[in-house]
Amino acid sequence: MEQNEKTHNLETGRLGEDLACQFLERQGYQIMAKNYVAGKVEIDLVCKKNKLWIFVEVKSRFNALVQPEMAVDFAKQRNMARGASSYLHKNNITDPIRFDIIAINFFNGKVDIAHFEDAFYPVFYK
């Protein structure tokens, strides 16, 4: 991957995360953490709505032929679950949780945002 492509991907990711935050805040979510890191795992957004904690993966693409949410594969789900477990333990949280995906597609000058609540239920394997 060339440097220009890496820079473009980082900028797309940051823009997507900013748009996702604005979208979620308009829906009544509190953004509790951005880019939470636990070891090698990163969770894009940690949110709270009422007593529910939501761990969000944001996927952004320009002119994507494949839906951005399709990039959240089993390995990513497992890593998000591990990161969520770390966050919950570190912050002594026992409230219910949920895993969401925000998919953002920049296409022909338009922005399409899709929010998938309860996008997956993680399974822990060694």
C-alpha positions in Angstrom: 0.0 0.0 0.0 1.4 3.3 -1.0 1.8 6.3 1.4 -0.9 8.3 -0.4 -3.4 5.4 0.0 -2.5 5.0 3.7 -3.0 8.7 4.3 -6.3 8.7 2.3 -7.5 5.7 4.4 -6.6 7.4 7.7 -8.4 10.6 6.6 -11.4 8.6 5.5 -11.5 6.8 8.8 -11.2 10.0 10.8 -13.9 11.7 8.8 -16.2 8.7 9.2 -15.7 8.5 12.9 -16.4 12.3 13.3 -19.6 11.8 11.2 -20.6 8.8 13.3 -20.1 10.7 16.5 -22.4 13.5 15.2 -25.0 11.0 14.1 -25.0 9.1 17.4 -25.1 12.3 19.5 -28.2 13.5 17.5 -29.8 10.1 18.4 -29.2 10.8 22.1 -26.0 8.7 22.6 -23.2 10.0 24.8 -19.7 9.4 23.4 -17.7 8.1 26.3 -14.4 7.2 24.4 -13.0 7.5 21.0 -10.4 5.0 19.7 -10.2 3.0 22.9 -7.1 0.8 22.8 -6.6 -2.4 24.8 -3.4 -4.2 23.8 -3.6 -4.6 20.0 -7.3 -4.0 19.9 -8.9 -0.7 19.1 -12.6 0.2 19.5 -13.7 3.2 17.4 -16.4 4.5 19.7 -17.6 3.6 23.2 -21.1 5.1 23.7 -23.7 5.1 26.4 -27.5 5.6 26.1 -29.4 5.4 29.3 -27.8 2.4 31.1 -26.7 0.6 27.9 -23.1 0.6 26.8 -22.5 0.4 23.1 -19.3 -0.5 21.4 -19.2 0.8 17.8 -17.1 -0.1 14.8 -17.1 2.6 12.2 -16.4 1.6 8.6 -16.1 4.3 5.9 -15.6 3.9 2.2 -15.4 6.2 -0.8 -17.4 4.9 -3.8 -17.6 1.4 -2.3 -18.8 -1.4 -4.4 -19.1 -3.6 -1.4 -21.0 -2.4 1.7 -18.6 -1.1 4.4 -20.2 -3.1 7.1 -19.2 -6.3 5.3 -15.6 -5.6 6.5 -16.5 -6.4 10.1 -15.6 -10.1 10.0 -15.4 -12.7 12.7 -11.9 -11.7 13.7 -12.9 -8.1 14.1 -15.9 -9.1 16.1 -13.8 -11.2 18.4 -11.3 -8.4 18.9 -14.1 -5.9 19.6 -15.5 -8.3 22.3 -12.0 -8.5 23.9 -11.6 -4.7 23.8 -15.1 -4.3 25.3 -14.3 -6.8 28.1 -11.2 -4.8 28.9 -13.1 -1.5 28.9 -15.8 -2.9 31.1 -13.4 -4.4 33.6 -11.1 -1.3 33.7 -14.1 0.9 34.4 -15.9 -1.5 36.7 -19.1 -1.5 34.5 -21.7 -4.1 34.9 -24.5 -2.6 32.8 -25.8 -4.3 29.7 -23.8 -3.9 26.4 -24.4 -4.0 22.7 -22.2 -4.1 19.6 -23.1 -1.8 16.7 -21.7 -1.0 13.3 -21.9 2.4 11.6 -21.3 2.1 7.9 -20.6 5.3 5.9 -20.3 5.4 2.2 -19.2 8.5 0.4 -20.7 8.1 -3.1 -21.0 10.7 -5.9 -20.8 13.6 -3.5 -23.4 12.2 -1.1 -22.9 10.6 2.3 -24.9 7.5 3.3 -24.9 6.5 7.0 -26.3 3.2 8.1 -26.5 2.3 11.8 -26.7 -1.4 12.6 -27.8 -1.9 16.2 -27.0 -5.2 17.8 -25.0 -6.0 14.7 -23.4 -9.1 16.2 -23.2 -11.2 19.3 -19.6 -12.1 20.0 -18.5 -15.6 20.7 -15.2 -16.1 22.6 -12.8 -18.7 21.3 -9.2 -19.3 22.3 
